[in-house]
Amino acid sequence: MTPPLADILSTARVVALPMTTRFRGVDVREALLLEGPEGWAEFSPFVEYSDAEASVWLAAAIDFGWMPQPTPRRTTIGVNATVPAVPPAQVAAVLARFPGCRTAKVKVAEPGQLLADDVARVRAVREAMGPEGRIRIDANGACNIDEAEHAIHALAEFDLEYVEQPCASVDELAELRTRVKYMGIPIAADESVRKASDPIAVARAGAADLLVIKAQPLGGIRRALDIVAEAGLPAVVSSALDTAVGLAQGALLAASLPELDYDCGLGTGALFVEDVAELVPRDGGIPVGRISPDAERLDRFAASPERTQWWIDRLTRCHALLSASD
């Protein structure tokens, strides 16, 4: 059952964390943190999301803050470096923020950039990481089938681990996967899982080789584990540009999977100038365990009164949606 709104709001703190580099169109990441009986949790759906979609994120926060969680199978999680759509000259500086990481996820197909920009960026990552480093690319569904096929051919020389969400729809992913299967480059689904009314549809259609799962957008750890089990595909756990509190939830999700063959996208705390608590990659990984935000940082990074009220109003609306479905 959804806890009373007053209980949730009694500990709510809204923070605004500056980014080291613009990422996903964001220079400052806002998040609402709250403390339940089981510990701190995070509610941070992106600002453009509808209340219906954002309410799933609130369900995840309530689950993590108010309910006991699965017993983890691992104590540390290997994570990837995340390389935004930066010029090649900045790649080395970005990678330096992820010490020990053997895998890099590189953003491609960003608005206003060309395939040549992506090739130059991925080449710089390969040169920096050497032949043993693993490189995956993420297009966030920005390409049509022909564009994606062309881009994969152009980037294949860099020995791609997989291509994440190159096209937006399940049908497009299925067609693209058929076209490039001979190349041996797997296709991963992200938005087709976390933003879909039927997150298993992409697996059922044979449109992906693996799933990218995120605890907040999927409604919590248990629901994410159920999705992976039903899909029957390997999974990579990633963040939604979470604070350390949300990253801890993601780490527990990753640590609870029966199999974990890929490094996870849970090192994104390194993209903040400073986080609400320390949870950045060390020796290529992060520990598994709950995180409590630092009180001084909660004060220092507190959002403006106007933005705080915006988040409180949003949470209130989402809480009403959850309560109506109880």
Protein Blocks (a to p, Z undefined) as FASTA:
>chain_A
ZZdfklmmmmgccdddddfbdcehiabdcddddddfkbccdddddfkbcfklmmmmmmmm
mmmmmpccdddfbfbdcddddddfbdfklmmmmmmmmghiabdcddehiehiafklmmmm
mmmmmmmnommbccdddeehpacfklmmmmmmmmmmnopabdchkbfbfklmmmmmmmmm
mnopacddfklmmmpfblmlmmmnopafbdcddfklnopaklmmmmmmmnopacddddeh
iafklmmmmmmmmmmpmbdcbccdfllmmmpfbdfbdcddeehiaceddddddfklmmmm
pccfklmmmmmmmmmmmmmmmmmmZZ
